[in-house]
Amino acid sequence: MGYGELNIRSYNPQKDRARVEDLERRCEVGPAERGFLFTDTLGDPICRIRNSPIYNLIVAELNNQLVGVIQGSIKLVTIHKPPKNLARVGYILGLRVAPLYRRRGIGSSLVVRLEEWFIASGVDYAYMATEKDNDASFKLFVEKLGYVKFRTPAILVNPVNCPMYRISSKYEFEKLKVEEAESLYRKFMSSMEFFPSDIGNILRNKLSLGTWVAYPRGESWGEILPSSWAMVSVWNSGEVFKLRLGNAPTSCLMYTKSSQLMGNLVPCF
């Protein structure tokens, strides 16, 4: 590599925790010319994956400096590919390389080492998500490592301190027991690709705030479902990590600050 010997090894909490957290703070998520996100893992660099049953965190050192990190977890999910309909999938999360050490092959070395762990653990597919305009990520995973595009999800954001949307009185709301929520997920979503087989454990996780349903007022919720209904599950991700926005438009910042000020001065509005 020409820059010293690269050492890739398992994460050591006593030695690496503070250094990994510092690296996270120095690595933006998304194109720098637009708004981007910083991940604050609240002092615990593995907190985003520790709720998975099988996980790993690997770091890269160069000249005794921590210059890269990658996280991964393994889940059993549904697929639609005979002869089996279940697969062990390895999720690649949190690949970070220090800005001054990029384009030296550190990122690809970390991915390869994590893939070796996936193979040793019997994983069928490796999976990762990235911003659609992240050219560096696409060049690494698609052009260099042979990954293929699978889905194009969207992340939707709404400030929670904004005025609440008025809910119509035409609907009833009810919080479900975990067993009821699990049953509905398995009945209506278990045929979807990448549906987690341990949905019950996910719903029972200590970060889960619960699952609610909405249905037309006047109808009842029971063994026979209403004519139409919607369901949502909520997790307290604020206890795991926080996202900090950078390079946000001035108008967005002004609106956020003014709405916070109004909420503090005139809470009734």
Salt bridges, closest charged atoms under 4 A:
ASP16 OD2 - ARG9 NH1 2.74
ASP16 OD1 - ARG19 NH2 3.01
ASP22 OD2 - ARG26 NE 2.99
GLU24 OE1 - ARG96 NE 3.56
ASP44 OD2 - ARG50 NH1 2.41
GLU61 OE2 - ARG9 NH2 3.13
GLU61 OE2 - LYS15 NZ 3.69
GLU61 OE2 - ARG19 NH2 2.79
GLU116 OE1 - ARG113 NE 3.54
ASP124 OD1 - LYS84 NZ 3.10
GLU131 OE2 - ARG34 NH2 3.32
ASP133 OD2 - ARG34 NH2 3.42
GLU172 OE2 - ARG217 NH1 3.16
GLU179 OE2 - ARG204 NH2 3.89
GLU182 OE2 - ARG186 NE 3.10
GLU182 OE1 - ARG204 NH1 3.20
GLU193 OE1 - ARG151 NH2 2.59
ASP198 OD2 - LYS75 NZ 2.73
